[in-house]
Amino acid sequence: MLEVVDLEKNFGGIKAVDGCSLKVEQGSITGLIGPNGAGKTTLFNLITGFYEPDGGKIWFNGEIISGLSPHKIARRALTRTFQIPRELKEMTVLENLMVVPENQVGERIWNSFFRPGVVRRQERELRDEALEVLEFVELIDLANEYAKNLSSGQKKLLELARTLMAEPKMILLDEPGAGVNPTLMKKLTRNIENLRQRGKTFFLIEHDMDLIMNLCDTVIVMNKGRQLAEGTPDEIKKNESVLEAYLGGR
């Protein structure tokens, strides 16, 4: 579903991504691990259009997406979350979801005057869809709470909920477990597993090895800007190169 070929990104004299190549299979939960500075988040930024690559290609569903802007990539049903949640702080949880779908009728000011019935009908439909998503991620009780008042873990769930409103085929999660308490982590993990059963594909960066080893089908290891190893969680645990580069040896 996703293929990265010889991808490169330089920042001055630093090669953040150095000829990286990898694949993510449709319907999988694939983990991306590696030491700090390995290039993981830079890779996600390249895939989702926040950075333009200096070399290489990115394919998604058979189409080259490298160099496209973030909104054009999102329209191709490839969405992401961030290490630090980017919620719309002064809007409610429900409103954070309702603004996500593109090409809303009410975005054109004249429609509010000349087609108010159409605007209201679409808003009702979006509200119902957003409430259904909030029910799914177990944030329904906070629908009318301002997003700025959520805990770190709740904001991670909100990030996931917002991506779902974009109807993605593939979701990139950047450290979904960071700052999340064990109870909310179980909810997040359960949501990811349930969404995979609904046909979603996940590619996630995570430093929580228990989460990676228990959740992922495939684990890819990055080091110094390129892929170091790939395999099942059990294979990665036993890989000598990974133990040396990432886990510090035996």
ROZA-835054 format. One record per atom (N, C-alpha, C): residue in three letters; x, y, z. Coordinates in steps of 0.02 Angstrom, whole numbers, padded with zeros to 5 digits, always signed. Layout:
ROZA-835054
alaXYZ ...
This chain:
ROZA-835054
met+00042-00060+00000 met+00000+00000+00000 met+00043+00063+00000 leu+00097+00061+00039 leu+00145+00117+00042 leu+00214+00090+00027 glu+00250+00124-00018 glu+00318+00103-00034 glu+00363+00165-00037 val+00417+00163+00000 val+00467+00216+00001 val+00530+00188-00032 val+00557+00224-00081 val+00614+00199-00120 val+00670+00251-00119 asp+00726+00233-00088 asp+00788+00274-00089 asp+00774+00346-00068 leu+00734+00355-00016 leu+00714+00422+00005 leu+00772+00458+00041 glu+00779+00523+00026 glu+00832+00563+00056 glu+00805+00630+00079 lys+00832+00653+00136 lys+00817+00721+00160 lys+00876+00747+00199 asn+00900+00806+00177 asn+00958+00837+00209 asn+00937+00902+00243 phe+00967+00915+00300 phe+00960+00979+00335 phe+01030+01007+00344 gly+01049+01052+00298 gly+01118+01075+00300 gly+01165+01018+00283 gly+01212+01005+00327 gly+01258+00950+00316 gly+01236+00885+00348 ile+01175+00883+00375 ile+01151+00823+00410 ile+01103+00784+00364 lys+01116+00720+00356 lys+01071+00676+00319 lys+01022+00645+00367 ala+00962+00673+00371 ala+00912+00647+00417 ala+00883+00581+00391 val+00873+00578+00326 val+00850+00516+00293 val+00899+00502+00236 asp+00927+00443+00238 asp+00985+00428+00194 asp+00972+00366+00152 gly+00936+00375+00096 gly+00923+00318+00052 gly+00879+00265+00083 cys+00827+00287+00119 cys+00783+00240+00154 cys+00733+00208+00106 ser+00725+00143+00111 ser+00675+00106+00072 ser+00637+00059+00118 leu+00571+00058+00111 leu+00530+00013+00151 leu+00461+00007+00119 lys+00422-00043+00142 lys+00354-00054+00119 lys+00308-00066+00178 val+00245-00045+00171 val+00193-00059+00220 val+00136-00093+00183 glu+00118-00153+00205 glu+00067-00192+00172 glu-00003-00170+00192 gln-00049-00173+00144 gln-00119-00155+00158 gln-00148-00200+00212 gly-00185-00169+00258 gly-00218-00206+00311 gly-00174-00224+00370 ser-00112-00200+00370 ser-00065-00217+00423 ser-00063-00163+00476 ile-00034-00181+00534 ile-00012-00132+00584 ile+00064-00139+00586 thr+00097-00090+00558 thr+00170-00092+00551 thr+00202-00041+00598 gly+00250-00064+00638 gly+00283-00020+00684 gly+00350+00004+00657 leu+00369+00065+00675 leu+00433+00095+00656 leu+00469+00115+00719 ile+00526+00083+00732 ile+00565+00098+00792 ile+00636+00117+00772 gly+00673+00142+00821 gly+00743+00161+00809 gly+00765+00210+00862 pro+00830+00218+00870 pro+00855+00266+00921 pro+00836+00337+00904 asn+00839+00381+00954 asn+00826+00452+00941 asn+00873+00478+00887 gly+00845+00516+00841 gly+00886+00543+00787 gly+00894+00496+00728 ala+00856+00440+00729 ala+00862+00391+00674 ala+00827+00415+00610 gly+00783+00466+00616 gly+00749+00492+00557 gly+00677+00472+00551 lys+00648+00445+00604 lys+00580+00418+00600 lys+00528+00472+00586 thr+00527+00524+00627 thr+00478+00577+00617 thr+00491+00615+00552 thr+00554+00624+00533 thr+00569+00655+00469 thr+00540+00613+00412 leu+00545+00547+00417 leu+00516+00503+00367 leu+00440+00514+00363 phe+00406+00517+00420 phe+00334+00530+00420 phe+00318+00598+00388 asn+00360+00648+00403 asn+00348+00714+00374 asn+00357+00714+00298 leu+00402+00672+00274 leu+00412+00665+00202 leu+00352+00629+00170 ile+00330+00576+00201 ile+00274+00537+00174 ile+00211+00579+00170 thr+00200+00621+00220 thr+00137+00660+00223 thr+00143+00730+00194 gly+00200+00746+00163 gly+00206+00808+00126 gly+00227+00869+00165 phe+00244+00861+00229 phe+00267+00918+00269 phe+00338+00937+00251 tyr+00377+00890+00226 tyr+00443+00904+00198 tyr+00443+00878+00126 glu+00482+00911+00084 glu+00491+00887+00015 glu+00557+00848+00012 pro+00557+00788-00014 pro+00618+00747-00015 pro+00671+00777-00062 asp+00734+00764-00044 asp+00790+00784-00087 asp+00806+00730-00138 gly+00778+00672-00129 gly+00788+00618-00176 gly+00743+00559-00159 gly+00733+00514-00208 gly+00692+00456-00196 gly+00618+00467-00213 lys+00579+00415-00204 lys+00508+00416-00221 lys+00466+00386-00165 ile+00404+00409-00161 ile+00354+00381-00115 ile+00293+00362-00156 trp+00272+00299-00149 trp+00213+00274-00184 trp+00159+00257-00133 phe+00097+00278-00149 phe+00040+00259-00107 phe-00016+00236-00153 asn-00037+00174-00143 asn-00089+00144-00185 asn-00073+00150-00260 gly-00009+00139-00276 gly+00011+00138-00346 gly+00023+00206-00377 glu+00020+00259-00337 glu+00027+00327-00363 glu+00085+00362-00327 ile+00127+00398-00364 ile+00182+00435-00334 ile+00153+00496-00297 ile+00168+00501-00232 ile+00144+00558-00193 ile+00201+00602-00168 ser+00264+00582-00179 ser+00320+00622-00155 ser+00319+00691-00187 gly+00325+00743-00145 gly+00324+00811-00169 gly+00256+00844-00168 leu+00202+00805-00157 leu+00135+00835-00152 leu+00127+00871-00086 ser+00083+00920-00084 ser+00069+00957-00022 ser+00029+00913+00026 pro+00032+00929+00091 pro-00004+00888+00141 pro-00078+00879+00127 his-00113+00932+00105 his-00185+00925+00095 his-00201+00880+00035 lys-00158+00881-00015 lys-00169+00837-00073 lys-00157+00764-00054 ile-00108+00752-00010 ile-00096+00684+00013 ile-00153+00660+00057 ala-00178+00705+00100 ala-00235+00687+00143 ala-00296+00669+00101 arg-00306+00704+00045 arg-00363+00689+00002 arg-00357+00621-00032 arg-00298+00593-00031 arg-00288+00526-00059 arg-00298+00473-00005 ala-00326+00494+00052 ala-00344+00449+00107 ala-00284+00423+00146 leu-00231+00465+00150 leu-00173+00451+00192 leu-00169+00507+00243 thr-00182+00491+00307 thr-00184+00542+00359 thr-00135+00524+00415 arg-00126+00572+00461 arg-00077+00561+00515 arg-00098+00596+00579 thr-00065+00576+00633 thr-00067+00613+00696 thr+00004+00637+00711 phe+00011+00676+00764 phe+00076+00706+00780 phe+00098+00687+00851 gln+00164+00691+00862 gln+00191+00678+00929 gln+00157+00722+00981 ile+00152+00787+00965 ile+00118+00834+01008 ile+00051+00850+00976 pro-00005+00832+01008 pro-00071+00843+00977 pro-00082+00915+00956 arg-00116+00924+00900 arg-00128+00990+00872 arg-00202+01005+00871 glu-00234+00996+00928 glu-00306+01008+00932 glu-00321+01083+00924 leu-00383+01098+00903 leu-00406+01167+00900 leu-00432+01184+00970 lys-00390+01217+01008 lys-00399+01223+01080 lys-00463+01257+01101 glu-00484+01308+01065 glu-00543+01348+01086 glu-00608+01322+01056 met-00605+01262+01026 met-00665+01231+01000 met-00680+01168+01041 thr-00742+01147+01041 thr-00760+01087+01078 thr-00733+01025+01043 val-00734+00970+01079 val-00712+00906+01050 val-00754+00890+00988 leu-00819+00900+00993 leu-00864+00886+00937 leu-00847+00932+00878 glu-00837+00996+00891 glu-00820+01043+00837 glu-00754+01025+00803 asn-00706+01001+00842 asn-00642+00980+00814 asn-00651+00927+00760 leu-00701+00885+00769 leu-00714+00833+00719 leu-00754+00860+00660 met-00802+00903+00675 met-00848+00926+00622 met-00814+00970+00569 val-00758+01001+00586 val-00724+01044+00537 val-00680+01005+00489 val-00670+00940+00502 val-00622+00901+00462 val-00645+00888+00390 pro-00706+00863+00377 pro-00726+00847+00308 pro-00719+00907+00262 glu-00693+00895+00202 glu-00682+00950+00155 glu-00744+00966+00115 asn-00741+01025+00081 asn-00794+01047+00036 asn-00863+01049+00069 gln-00866+01077+00129 gln-00930+01083+00162 gln-00970+01142+00132 val-01035+01132+00125 val-01077+01183+00093 val-01074+01249+00131 gly-01073+01245+00197 gly-01074+01305+00239 gly-01010+01346+00237 glu-00957+01320+00204 glu-00895+01358+00199 glu-00903+01417+00151 arg-00953+01416+00109 arg-00967+01472+00063 arg-01022+01515+00094 ile-01004+01576+00109 ile-01047+01619+00150 ile-01116+01629+00119 trp-01120+01632+00051 trp-01186+01643+00020 trp-01234+01585+00030 asn-01207+01525+00041 asn-01251+01468+00052 asn-01292+01475+00116 ser-01263+01510+00166 ser-01298+01521+00229 ser-01360+01565+00218 phe-01358+01607+00166 phe-01415+01651+00153 phe-01464+01620+00102 phe-01437+01589+00051 phe-01479+01566-00004 phe-01495+01491-00001 arg-01456+01452+00037 arg-01469+01380+00042 arg-01464+01357+00115 pro-01497+01392+00161 pro-01489+01375+00232 pro-01511+01305+00249 gly-01562+01279+00214 gly-01585+01212+00227 gly-01533+01160+00211 val-01497+01170+00156 val-01443+01124+00136 val-01387+01126+00187 val-01369+01186+00209 val-01316+01194+00259 val-01334+01158+00324 arg-01395+01169+00348 arg-01417+01138+00411 arg-01419+01062+00404 arg-01442+01037+00347 arg-01446+00965+00337 arg-01377+00933+00338 gln-01329+00965+00304 gln-01262+00937+00304 gln-01230+00940+00373 glu-01242+00994+00410 glu-01215+01000+00478 glu-01244+00946+00523 arg-01308+00930+00516 arg-01338+00876+00555 arg-01304+00809+00539 glu-01293+00798+00474 glu-01260+00735+00453 glu-01190+00730+00481 leu-01152+00786+00478 leu-01083+00786+00504 leu-01083+00778+00579 arg-01131+00809+00613 arg-01136+00802+00685 arg-01149+00729+00704 asp-01195+00697+00669 asp-01210+00627+00683 asp-01149+00583+00671 glu-01113+00597+00616 glu-01052+00558+00602 glu-00999+00569+00655 ala-00990+00632+00676 ala-00940+00647+00727 ala-00957+00614+00794 leu-01021+00615+00812 leu-01042+00583+00874 leu-01030+00508+00872 glu-01041+00478+00814 glu-01028+00407+00806 glu-00953+00391+00815 val-00910+00434+00787 val-00838+00425+00795 val-00818+00434+00868 leu-00846+00484+00901 leu-00829+00496+00972 leu-00853+00437+01015 glu-00909+00408+00997 glu-00932+00348+01033 glu-00882+00292+01023 phe-00857+00285+00963 phe-00809+00232+00947 phe-00745+00239+00987 val-00718+00301+00992 val-00654+00311+01028 val-00665+00324+01102 glu-00728+00320+01124 glu-00745+00326+01195 glu-00731+00396+01222 leu-00746+00447+01180 leu-00741+00516+01203 leu-00810+00551+01202 ile-00862+00512+01195 ile-00929+00540+01186 ile-00950+00584+01245 asp-00928+00566+01305 asp-00947+00605+01365 asp-00913+00673+01366 leu-00862+00682+01324 leu-00826+00746+01322 leu-00841+00785+01258 ala-00894+00768+01224 ala-00909+00798+01159 ala-00913+00874+01163 asn-00940+00901+01218 asn-00949+00973+01223 asn-00896+01008+01266 glu-00844+00970+01283 glu-00788+00999+01321 glu-00740+01034+01273 tyr-00711+01090+01296 tyr-00660+01122+01254 tyr-00599+01077+01249 ala-00572+01073+01188 ala-00516+01026+01175 ala-00455+01042+01219 lys-00446+01106+01236 lys-00387+01125+01276 lys-00390+01095+01346 asn-00449+01074+01369 asn-00456+01048+01437 asn-00445+00973+01442 leu-00434+00939+01386 leu-00423+00867+01388 leu-00354+00850+01416 ser-00349+00789+01442 ser-00284+00764+01464 ser-00242+00746+01402 ser-00178+00732+01413 ser-00134+00714+01357 ser-00160+00652+01321 gly-00181+00602+01360 gly-00206+00541+01330 gly-00271+00552+01292 gln-00315+00593+01320 gln-00378+00608+01286 gln-00365+00646+01220 lys-00314+00688+01220 lys-00297+00724+01159 lys-00271+00677+01105 lys-00237+00624+01126 lys-00214+00574+01077 lys-00274+00538+01046 leu-00324+00523+01088 leu-00385+00492+01061 leu-00422+00540+01015 leu-00421+00605+01032 leu-00452+00655+00989 leu-00417+00659+00922 glu-00350+00655+00923 glu-00311+00655+00860 glu-00333+00597+00816 leu-00340+00538+00846 leu-00361+00480+00808 leu-00432+00491+00780 ala-00476+00519+00821 ala-00545+00531+00800 ala-00547+00579+00741 arg-00505+00630+00743 arg-00505+00679+00688 arg-00481+00647+00623 thr-00432+00603+00627 thr-00410+00570+00566 thr-00466+00527+00537 leu-00507+00497+00580 leu-00561+00454+00555 leu-00614+00494+00518 met-00623+00557+00536 met-00672+00599+00501 met-00650+00613+00429 ala-00586+00603+00414 ala-00561+00612+00345 ala-00569+00549+00303 glu-00598+00496+00334 glu-00609+00432+00299 glu-00545+00405+00268 pro-00493+00395+00308 pro-00429+00373+00280 pro-00428+00298+00264 lys-00383+00280+00219 lys-00368+00210+00207 lys-00307+00189+00248 met-00263+00238+00260 met-00202+00224+00298 met-00190+00281+00347 ile-00171+00263+00410 ile-00159+00313+00462 ile-00088+00305+00488 leu-00051+00361+00489 leu+00015+00362+00518 leu+00010+00392+00588 leu+00033+00356+00638 leu+00029+00377+00708 leu+00100+00391+00733 asp+00113+00452+00754 asp+00179+00471+00779 asp+00178+00470+00855 glu+00205+00417+00884 glu+00209+00406+00957 glu+00140+00413+00990 pro+00093+00371+00971 pro+00026+00375+01001 pro+00026+00361+01076 gly+00076+00324+01101 gly+00076+00306+01171 gly+00110+00357+01217 ala+00143+00408+01189 ala+00180+00456+01230 ala+00133+00496+01273 gly+00145+00496+01338 gly+00105+00535+01385 gly+00036+00507+01399 val+00024+00445+01380 val-00042+00415+01389 val-00041+00367+01448 asn-00089+00373+01493 asn-00090+00328+01551 asn-00113+00258+01529 pro-00101+00207+01570 pro-00117+00138+01550 pro-00189+00127+01530 thr-00237+00159+01565 thr-00307+00150+01548 thr-00323+00175+01478 leu-00300+00237+01463 leu-00313+00265+01397 leu-00273+00229+01344 met-00215+00202+01363 met-00175+00164+01315 met-00213+00101+01292 lys-00247+00069+01339 lys-00287+00010+01321 lys-00343+00030+01272 lys-00374+00088+01283 lys-00426+00111+01238 lys-00396+00125+01168 leu-00339+00157+01167 leu-00307+00174+01103 leu-00289+00111+01065 thr-00259+00063+01101 thr-00240+00000+01069 thr-00301-00037+01043 arg-00354-00038+01082 arg-00416-00071+01062 arg-00445-00038+00999 asn-00442+00029+00997 asn-00467+00065+00939 asn-00428+00047+00876 ile-00362+00044+00882 ile-00320+00028+00824 ile-00336-00042+00799 glu-00341-00089+00845 glu-00356-00158+00824 glu-00425-00162+00792 asn-00474-00127+00819 asn-00542-00128+00791 asn-00543-00096+00722 leu-00505-00042+00713 leu-00504-00008+00649 leu-00469-00052+00596 arg-00419-00089+00617 arg-00387-00135+00569 arg-00438-00186+00545 gln-00482-00209+00590 gln-00534-00256+00570 gln-00583-00225+00520 arg-00587-00159+00521 arg-00630-00123+00474 arg-00594-00105+00410 gly-00532-00128+00402 gly-00497-00118+00339 gly-00445-00063+00339 lys-00433-00030+00396 lys-00383+00023+00399 lys-00313-00007+00404 thr-00265+00030+00377 thr-00194+00011+00382 thr-00159+00061+00426 phe-00114+00037+00470 phe-00079+00081+00517 phe-00003+00074+00509 phe+00030+00132+00514 phe+00103+00136+00515 phe+00119+00182+00573 leu+00153+00156+00625 leu+00161+00195+00685 leu+00232+00196+00712 ile+00252+00255+00735 ile+00314+00264+00772 ile+00299+00257+00845 glu+00340+00219+00881 glu+00327+00211+00953 glu+00391+00190+00988 his+00402+00217+01048 his+00458+00197+01090 his+00439+00146+01143 asp+00374+00137+01152 asp+00349+00087+01200 asp+00354+00018+01168 met+00405-00020+01188 met+00418-00084+01156 met+00362-00135+01169 asp+00330-00130+01227 asp+00275-00176+01241 asp+00218-00164+01192 leu+00203-00100+01178 leu+00151-00083+01131 leu+00169-00109+01061 ile+00230-00096+01040 ile+00252-00118+00973 ile+00249-00194+00967 met+00276-00229+01015 met+00281-00302+01011 met+00214-00336+01016 asn+00166-00306+01052 asn+00101-00337+01061 asn+00050-00318+01007 leu+00062-00262+00974 leu+00012-00235+00928 leu+00029-00247+00855 cys+00093-00245+00838 cys+00114-00243+00767 cys+00123-00312+00736 asp+00106-00317+00672 asp+00120-00377+00633 asp+00193-00377+00611 thr+00215-00318+00589 thr+00283-00309+00562 thr+00315-00250+00597 val+00380-00256+00610 val+00417-00202+00641 val+00476-00184+00595 ile+00482-00120+00579 ile+00537-00094+00540 ile+00582-00053+00586 val+00647-00064+00582 val+00694-00028+00624 val+00734+00020+00580 met+00736+00084+00601 met+00778+00133+00567 met+00838+00150+00610 asn+00894+00163+00577 asn+00954+00187+00611 asn+00994+00228+00561 lys+01013+00288+00583 lys+01053+00333+00541 lys+01020+00347+00474 gly+00953+00355+00475 gly+00918+00378+00416 gly+00898+00325+00366 arg+00910+00262+00382 arg+00891+00209+00334 arg+00866+00148+00371 gln+00835+00103+00333 gln+00809+00042+00364 gln+00866-00003+00385 leu+00865-00025+00448 leu+00915-00071+00473 leu+00891-00143+00472 ala+00826-00152+00488 ala+00799-00220+00491 ala+00724-00218+00484 glu+00695-00275+00466 glu+00622-00282+00461 glu+00604-00354+00477 gly+00549-00363+00514 gly+00528-00431+00530 gly+00470-00431+00577 thr+00452-00491+00600 thr+00400-00496+00652 thr+00429-00471+00718 pro+00386-00456+00765 pro+00413-00434+00831 pro+00463-00484+00860 asp+00449-00549+00855 asp+00496-00599+00882 asp+00563-00597+00846 glu+00561-00588+00780 glu+00623-00586+00741 glu+00664-00524+00760 ile+00630-00468+00770 ile+00665-00406+00787 ile+00697-00411+00857 lys+00662-00444+00903 lys+00690-00453+00970 lys+00757-00489+00969 lys+00764-00534+00920 lys+00824-00577+00918 lys+00877-00551+00870 asn+00863-00496+00834 asn+00908-00472+00784 asn+00969-00438+00816 glu+01028-00463+00802 glu+01088-00438+00834 glu+01102-00365+00817 ser+01089-00346+00754 ser+01100-00277+00734 ser+01054-00229+00771 val+00993-00251+00781 val+00945-00209+00818 val+00965-00203+00891 leu+00984-00259+00921 leu+01006-00258+00990 leu+01064-00211+01000 glu+01109-00210+00953 glu+01168-00167+00958 glu+01151-00094+00947 ala+01113-00080+00894 ala+01100-00011+00875 ala+01045+00023+00916 tyr+00993-00016+00934 tyr+00936+00014+00966 tyr+00931-00002+01040 leu+00942-00065+01057 leu+00933-00086+01126 leu+00997-00086+01166 gly+01053-00070+01134 gly+01116-00065+01170 gly+01150-00131+01183 gly+01136-00180+01141 gly+01167-00246+01150 gly+01131-00286+01202 arg+01157-00346+01216 arg+01125-00391+01264 arg+01130-00363+01335 
